[in-house]
Amino acid sequence: MGKPFDKELAQIQSTMTWAFSAPIHSRLESLVDHLIRYPLLVVGSGGSLSSSHFAALVHEKMTGKIAHAITPLEFVFSAVNPAEHAVLFLTAGGGNKDIIDALTKAIQSNYSFIGIVCAQTNSKISKIIESYPHVQLFEYPNPAVKDGFLAVNSLLSTCILIARAYKALDLRNNFLESLLRIDPVFDTDTWNSVLQRQTIVALGAGWAWPALVDLESKFSEAGLGSILLTDFRNFAHGRHNWFDKKGDESSLLVLETPSLTLLCRKTAGLLPAKYPKAILSSHVDGPQACLHFYIQIFHLVNEVGKRQNIDPGKPSVAEFGRKLYHLGISPAISIQPVENKWAGKYRASGDQ
């Protein structure tokens, strides 16, 4: 299954060029116009969970309303008031059972607005919503035609299109050109020391976070190694003890943006020199920084795969893994409605 990861990476330039230049479709504009009116839940699995974190940050940045990235199973158990929230589903292919089960729950719960962005046309999910005209779907053809196992190109194109529709990207200073020039070098003493360790503790915050989520996802899905994620200050609340106890098998990776440079450098500097550490950086902040990090992460994943003779785009998948994927949420579990006793209480009493 999948396709060589090198081939996926080779298609990134054409994917980004298309995603930055294609006119924003009226359906996507309409979808975003509805989303911006509400607090938002963004639902995705695997690589789409990474783009969900990105979309949630974009929504908060541009609207000031809270947004939360969650998995389909988390969504099914969510007790938020559907009348006061919108939900956005992100999916690369529109066919996995979990996203469809979660969409069914959203339709049954009568969310104020339900939107879907799918990087494939004529998908299974598009057929399902034909009976629900109030659900808005924006689907587009994946510029890479078909994703590999780790869905690199659909993730990038989805994030870019959503950010453009929200008018969240600062495209000055030849930003696209700077993305196309990214070609990190990992064959250095620093990186060799970091990548030889069994566990990488990865730190970041803000716009680096979706890329960190994607790093953990890709390392886990391709079986490349262990990633422990946390932000800079949460690392200070006990997680630093990991190095004292497991430091011989661990290294530190930090994602640095301009607004966090001082905190990043001070945090990394306090870690004893015997623990290998490396920094991935972006010279910009905001959604642009996350796109910078995504591409660097993709190249890092490719590098680690080559060192371990694993193709991240075509990892072997055990039969039990295939069965797990197709299990779905329903009817595997029984979901009981969650009663929110406080819903509407303050509004009914004059918002006191």
C-alpha positions as CSV (number, residue, x, y, z in Angstrom):
1,M,0.0,0.0,0.0
2,G,1.0,3.6,-0.4
3,K,3.9,4.9,-2.6
4,P,7.5,5.7,-2.0
5,F,8.0,8.5,0.4
6,D,10.7,10.1,-1.8
7,K,8.0,10.4,-4.5
8,E,5.6,12.0,-2.1
9,L,8.3,14.6,-1.2
10,A,9.1,15.2,-4.8
11,Q,5.4,16.3,-5.3
12,I,5.4,18.8,-2.5
13,Q,6.6,21.7,-4.7
14,S,3.8,21.3,-7.3
15,T,1.3,20.8,-4.5
16,M,2.2,24.0,-2.8
17,T,2.4,25.9,-6.0
18,W,-1.1,24.8,-6.9
19,A,-2.5,25.4,-3.4
20,F,-1.2,29.0,-3.3
21,S,-2.3,29.9,-6.8
22,A,-5.6,28.1,-7.3
23,P,-8.6,30.4,-6.9
24,I,-10.4,29.9,-3.6
25,H,-13.6,28.1,-4.5
26,S,-16.9,29.7,-3.6
27,R,-17.9,26.6,-1.7
28,L,-14.9,26.9,0.6
29,E,-15.5,30.6,1.0
30,S,-19.1,29.9,2.0
31,L,-18.0,27.1,4.4
32,V,-15.6,29.4,6.2
33,D,-18.1,32.3,6.3
34,H,-20.4,30.0,8.3
35,L,-17.6,28.6,10.5
36,I,-16.4,32.0,11.7
37,R,-19.7,32.6,13.5
38,Y,-19.2,29.9,16.1
39,P,-16.7,28.2,18.4
40,L,-15.4,25.2,16.5
41,L,-14.6,21.6,16.8
42,V,-12.2,20.3,14.1
43,V,-12.3,16.6,13.6
44,G,-9.6,14.4,12.0
45,S,-7.7,11.1,12.2
46,G,-4.0,10.4,11.5
47,G,-2.5,13.0,9.3
48,S,-5.8,14.9,9.2
49,L,-5.6,15.3,13.0
50,S,-2.4,17.4,12.3
51,S,-4.3,19.6,9.9
52,S,-7.1,19.8,12.4
53,H,-4.7,21.4,14.9
54,F,-3.6,23.8,12.2
55,A,-7.2,24.7,11.3
56,A,-8.2,25.2,14.9
57,L,-5.3,27.6,15.5
58,V,-6.3,29.5,12.3
59,H,-9.9,29.8,13.5
60,E,-8.9,31.2,16.8
61,K,-6.4,33.6,15.3
62,M,-8.9,35.0,12.8
63,T,-12.1,35.0,14.9
64,G,-11.1,35.1,18.5
65,K,-13.4,32.2,19.2
66,I,-12.2,29.0,20.8
67,A,-11.5,26.1,18.5
68,H,-10.4,22.5,19.5
69,A,-8.9,19.7,17.4
70,I,-10.2,16.3,18.3
71,T,-10.3,12.7,17.0
72,P,-13.6,11.2,15.7
73,L,-13.9,9.1,18.9
74,E,-13.3,12.2,21.1
75,F,-16.0,14.0,19.1
76,V,-18.5,11.2,19.6
77,F,-18.1,11.6,23.4
78,S,-18.1,15.4,23.3
79,A,-20.7,17.0,25.5
80,V,-20.5,20.5,24.1
81,N,-23.8,22.2,23.2
82,P,-24.4,21.5,19.5
83,A,-26.7,24.6,19.2
84,E,-23.7,26.8,20.1
85,H,-20.9,25.2,18.1
86,A,-19.9,24.4,14.6
87,V,-17.9,21.3,13.6
88,L,-15.5,20.9,10.7
89,F,-14.4,17.5,9.4
90,L,-11.0,17.2,7.6
91,T,-10.4,14.0,5.6
92,A,-7.9,13.1,2.9
93,G,-10.0,10.5,1.2
94,G,-13.5,10.8,2.7
95,G,-13.9,7.1,3.2
96,N,-12.7,6.0,6.6
97,K,-15.3,4.6,9.0
98,D,-14.3,6.7,11.9
99,I,-14.9,10.1,10.2
100,I,-18.2,8.8,8.8
101,D,-19.4,7.6,12.2
102,A,-18.5,11.0,13.7
103,L,-20.3,12.8,10.9
104,T,-23.3,10.7,11.5
105,K,-23.2,11.7,15.2
106,A,-22.9,15.4,14.2
107,I,-25.9,15.2,11.9
108,Q,-28.0,13.5,14.6
109,S,-27.0,16.1,17.2
110,N,-28.0,19.0,15.0
111,Y,-24.9,21.1,15.3
112,S,-25.3,24.7,14.3
113,F,-23.1,24.2,11.3
114,I,-21.4,21.1,9.8
115,G,-18.6,21.5,7.3
116,I,-16.3,19.0,5.5
117,V,-13.1,19.5,3.6
118,C,-12.0,16.5,1.6
119,A,-9.0,16.1,-0.6
120,Q,-10.7,13.8,-3.0
121,T,-13.7,14.2,-5.3
122,N,-16.6,11.8,-5.5
123,S,-15.7,10.4,-2.2
124,K,-17.9,8.1,-0.1
125,I,-18.6,11.0,2.3
126,S,-19.9,13.1,-0.5
127,K,-22.5,10.4,-1.3
128,I,-23.6,10.2,2.3
129,I,-24.4,13.9,2.7
130,E,-26.6,14.0,-0.4
131,S,-29.5,13.4,1.9
132,Y,-28.4,16.3,4.2
133,P,-28.3,19.5,2.2
134,H,-27.5,21.5,5.3
135,V,-24.1,19.9,5.5
136,Q,-21.6,21.8,3.4
137,L,-18.8,20.0,1.6
138,F,-15.8,21.3,-0.1
139,E,-13.9,18.7,-2.0
140,Y,-11.0,19.1,-4.4
141,P,-8.7,16.8,-6.3
142,N,-5.5,16.1,-4.5
143,P,-2.7,17.7,-6.5
144,A,-0.6,14.6,-6.0
145,V,-3.5,12.5,-7.4
146,K,-3.1,9.8,-4.7
147,D,-1.6,10.1,-1.3
148,G,1.0,7.7,0.1
149,F,0.6,6.1,3.5
150,L,1.4,9.3,5.4
151,A,-0.8,11.6,3.3
152,V,1.8,14.4,3.0
153,N,0.4,16.3,0.0
154,S,-3.3,16.3,1.1
155,L,-2.2,17.6,4.5
156,L,-0.3,20.5,3.0
157,S,-2.9,21.4,0.4
158,T,-5.7,21.3,3.0
159,C,-3.9,23.5,5.4
160,I,-2.9,26.1,2.7
161,L,-6.4,26.3,1.2
162,I,-8.1,26.7,4.6
163,A,-5.6,29.3,5.7
164,R,-6.1,31.2,2.5
165,A,-9.9,31.0,2.8
166,Y,-9.6,32.5,6.3
167,K,-7.3,35.1,4.9
168,A,-4.8,34.1,7.6
169,L,-1.6,33.9,5.5
170,D,0.9,36.7,5.1
171,L,2.1,36.1,1.5
172,R,4.5,39.0,1.4
173,N,8.3,38.6,1.1
174,N,8.2,35.8,-1.4
175,F,6.8,33.4,1.2
176,L,6.1,30.6,-1.3
177,E,9.6,30.8,-2.7
178,S,11.0,30.4,0.9
179,L,8.9,27.3,1.3
180,L,10.1,25.8,-2.0
181,R,13.8,26.4,-1.0
182,I,13.5,24.3,2.2
183,D,16.1,21.5,2.1
184,P,17.3,20.7,5.6
185,V,20.6,18.9,6.1
186,F,20.6,16.2,8.7
187,D,24.0,14.6,8.1
188,T,25.8,16.5,10.8
189,D,27.3,15.5,14.2
190,T,24.5,17.2,16.0
191,W,21.7,15.4,14.1
192,N,23.6,12.1,14.1
193,S,23.7,12.2,17.9
194,V,20.0,13.2,18.2
195,L,18.7,10.6,15.8
196,Q,20.7,7.7,17.3
197,R,18.6,7.8,20.4
198,Q,15.6,5.6,20.9
199,T,13.3,8.4,22.2
200,I,13.1,12.0,21.1
201,V,11.5,14.5,23.5
202,A,10.0,17.2,21.2
203,L,9.2,20.7,22.5
204,G,7.3,23.5,20.9
205,A,4.3,25.7,21.3
206,G,1.9,27.9,19.3
207,W,2.2,27.5,15.6
208,A,4.9,24.8,16.0
209,W,2.4,22.5,17.7
210,P,0.5,21.1,14.7
211,A,3.9,20.1,13.2
212,L,4.9,18.4,16.4
213,V,1.6,16.5,16.4
214,D,2.4,15.4,12.8
215,L,6.0,14.4,13.8
216,E,4.6,12.1,16.5
217,S,2.0,10.7,14.1
218,K,4.5,9.9,11.3
219,F,7.1,8.4,13.6
220,S,4.4,6.2,15.2
221,E,2.6,5.2,12.0
222,A,5.8,4.3,10.1
223,G,7.4,2.6,13.2
224,L,10.4,4.9,13.2
225,G,10.8,5.6,16.9
226,S,9.3,7.1,20.0
227,I,8.3,10.8,20.3
228,L,7.3,12.5,23.5
229,L,5.5,15.8,23.0
230,T,5.0,18.7,25.3
231,D,5.3,22.5,25.4
232,F,8.3,24.4,26.8
233,R,6.7,25.2,30.2
234,N,4.9,21.9,30.7
235,F,8.3,20.3,30.1
236,A,9.5,22.2,33.2
237,H,6.7,20.7,35.3
238,G,8.2,17.3,35.8
239,R,8.8,16.0,32.3
240,H,12.4,17.1,32.5
241,N,12.8,14.2,34.9
242,W,12.6,11.8,31.9
243,F,16.2,12.8,31.0
244,D,17.4,12.2,34.5
245,K,16.0,8.7,34.4
246,K,16.1,7.8,30.7
247,G,18.6,10.2,29.3
248,D,21.0,7.6,28.0
249,E,18.4,6.6,25.4
250,S,16.9,10.1,24.8
251,S,17.5,13.3,22.9
252,L,15.8,16.7,22.6
253,L,14.3,18.3,19.6
254,V,13.0,21.9,19.8
255,L,10.8,23.8,17.3
256,E,11.6,27.5,17.4
257,T,9.7,30.5,16.2
258,P,10.8,34.1,16.6
259,S,8.3,34.8,19.4
260,L,9.7,31.8,21.4
261,T,13.4,32.1,20.6
262,L,14.4,33.2,24.1
263,L,12.4,30.6,25.9
264,C,13.5,28.0,23.4
265,R,17.2,28.7,23.8
266,K,17.0,29.1,27.6
267,T,15.2,25.8,27.9
268,A,17.6,23.9,25.7
269,G,20.5,25.6,27.4
270,L,19.6,24.3,30.8
271,L,19.5,20.7,29.7
272,P,22.9,19.2,30.5
273,A,25.3,19.0,27.5
274,K,25.5,15.2,27.7
275,Y,22.0,14.9,26.3
276,P,22.0,15.4,22.4
277,K,19.8,18.3,21.3
278,A,18.8,19.9,17.9
279,I,16.7,22.8,16.8
280,L,14.3,23.2,13.9
281,S,13.5,26.9,13.3
282,S,11.3,29.2,11.3
283,H,12.1,32.8,10.6
284,V,8.4,33.7,10.7
285,D,5.5,33.3,13.1
286,G,1.8,32.5,12.4
287,P,0.5,29.9,10.0
288,Q,3.5,30.4,7.8
289,A,5.7,29.0,10.5
290,C,3.7,25.9,10.8
291,L,4.0,25.3,7.0
292,H,7.8,25.8,7.4
293,F,7.8,23.2,10.1
294,Y,5.7,20.7,8.3
295,I,8.1,20.5,5.4
296,Q,11.1,20.2,7.7
297,I,9.3,17.4,9.6
298,F,8.6,15.6,6.3
299,H,12.3,15.7,5.4
300,L,13.2,14.6,8.9
301,V,10.9,11.6,8.7
302,N,12.4,10.7,5.3
303,E,15.9,10.9,6.7
304,V,15.1,8.6,9.7
305,G,13.4,6.2,7.4
306,K,16.5,5.9,5.2
307,R,18.7,5.3,8.2
308,Q,16.4,2.5,9.4
309,N,15.7,1.0,5.9
310,I,12.0,1.8,6.3
311,D,10.1,3.6,3.6
312,P,7.6,5.8,5.5
313,G,5.4,5.9,2.5
314,K,5.1,2.1,2.2
315,P,5.5,0.5,5.6
316,S,4.3,-3.0,5.9
317,V,1.0,-3.2,7.7
318,A,0.1,-6.3,9.8
319,E,-3.2,-8.0,9.3
320,F,-4.4,-7.1,12.8
321,G,-3.7,-3.4,11.9
322,R,-5.9,-3.6,8.9
323,K,-8.7,-5.1,11.0
324,L,-8.2,-2.4,13.6
325,Y,-8.5,0.3,10.9
326,H,-11.8,-1.1,9.5
327,L,-13.3,-1.6,13.0
328,G,-14.9,1.8,13.1
329,I,-16.6,3.5,16.1
330,S,-20.1,2.2,15.6
331,P,-21.3,-0.5,16.4
332,A,-18.0,-1.2,18.3
333,I,-19.1,0.9,21.2
334,S,-22.4,2.0,22.7
335,I,-22.6,5.8,23.1
336,Q,-25.1,7.2,25.6
337,P,-26.2,10.8,25.3
338,V,-24.4,13.1,27.8
339,E,-26.7,15.2,29.8
340,N,-25.3,18.7,30.4
341,K,-27.3,20.0,33.4
342,W,-25.8,23.5,33.1
343,A,-26.6,24.0,29.4
344,G,-28.7,27.1,29.0
345,K,-28.9,27.8,32.8
346,Y,-27.1,31.1,32.8
347,R,-28.7,32.3,29.6
348,A,-32.1,31.5,31.0
349,S,-31.4,33.5,34.1
350,G,-30.2,36.6,32.4
351,D,-26.5,35.6,31.8
352,Q,-25.7,36.4,35.4
